[in-house]
């Protein structure tokens, strides 16, 4: 039987997760929207924190909140063009290289590709983040990769 992990105090949780959440949101949204979504993510997390039963999947949980907020913002805005390519320096994490590649993908595929190949999350966690099943997450990531390959060929 798996041991139930204790939930750390919110302040420690915040300090441990804040950089990952902001990087994740910066991959999905323009900078000014990412900052607003970042604040909203931790506000929602704070409201729900005391209702958590264990601390086993806190990273996936907070990335799920962030992804849903980002997808809601993207749905409301319905961007018409591809986001401008951002400079990539050697100091950025490996998943940052996905930013300019995934920028033109539909929001759900973009999120699945970034979470799978940038954050190395498994499909079950990605499915939870996207509010779907692991299989649907796998299909979204696969569709995103196929779309990226077609862009590379043409």
Secondary structure, 3 states (H helix, E strand, C coil): CCCCCCCCCHHHHHHHHHHHHHHHHHHHCCHHHHHHHHHHHHHHHHHHHCCCCCCCCHHHHHHHHHHHHHHHHHHHHCCCCCCCCCCCCCCCCHHHHHHHHHCCCCHHHHHHHHHHHHCCCCHHHHHHHHCCCHHHHHHHHHHHHHHHHHHHHC
